[in-house]
Amino acid sequence: MIRIVPTTEAGLKAPADIALVGYDGIALWKYVYPKLTTVLQPTYEIRGMAVQGIVKSHSHNEIISPYMEVKLILKIRDSSLRRKTFDNT
């Protein structure tokens, strides 16, 4: 188990004091405490679009846009979930 050390050394706790978010959805989240919220990107789709762009630019002498639009997914886990507290006063 890997603890997110810089926050604990500063006296902060995720998600009570700070929200933590990773990127790429790497499998490391399974070994981090608290479980890391991450942004998932469709790497297989991105690679396919890149290959298609390279093929088009070489076979048809087309100028392709360096921009592509892909759908990202925010996978919310424990590192960014703020606990609800209720004040009964």
N, C-alpha and C positions, 0 to 999 in steps of 0.2 A: 504494500500500500504506500502510495506517495502522498505526502501532505503538501499543501500549497504553502510553503515555508515563509515567503516574504510577508504574507498577510498575518500569519500567526506570530512572527517575530515583532510585528508592529502592534500587536494586540488586537488585530481585527479578525472578525470571524465572518466567513461567507456562509450563507447569504445575509446574515443579520446586519452586518456593517458595510459590506461591499459585495457587489455582484461580479462574478467572473465568467468570462465567455471565451471559448477557444474557437479556432477556425480549422476547417478541413475535416472535422469529424473523425480524427484519427483514433485508433483503438486504445490509445493511452487513457482515455476517459474512464476505462474500466478499472484502472489502477490508481486513480487520483481520488482523494477525499477532500472536500465533498465532490460527488460526481459532477463533472464539468459540462456546463451548457455549451453547445457548439453550433456553428453554422456549417451545414452540410452542403457541399457543392457537387454537382453531377460530373465527376471527373471523366467517366467513360464518354458521356455526351460531349464534353468539351474537347476531348482528344479527337473524337469523330469529326466534329466541326472543323478543327484545325487541319486534319488530314484532307478533308474535302476542300478546304480553302487552298491548301498547297497544290493539290491536284488541279483545281480550276486555274490557278494562277500560272502553272507550268504548261498545262495542255492547251489552254485557250488564250493564253496571254492576257487574262483578265486581271484587273486590279481589284483586289478584294478588300473589304473593310477590315481594319484591324480590331473592330469591335464585334462582340457577339453577346446576345442576351440569353441568359440561362436562369432557370428557376432555382433559387436557394431555399433551403429549409432550415428554420431555426429549431433545433432540438433542445427544448428546455429541460434541464436537469437540476439537481440540488444546489449547484453553485450560484444560481440566480433566483431561486424561489424565496421570496421574503415570507417569513412566517407571519400569519395574521395574529394580532394581539387584540384583545377586547378589554376596554376600560369599563369596569362595572361601577365606577363612582358617580 
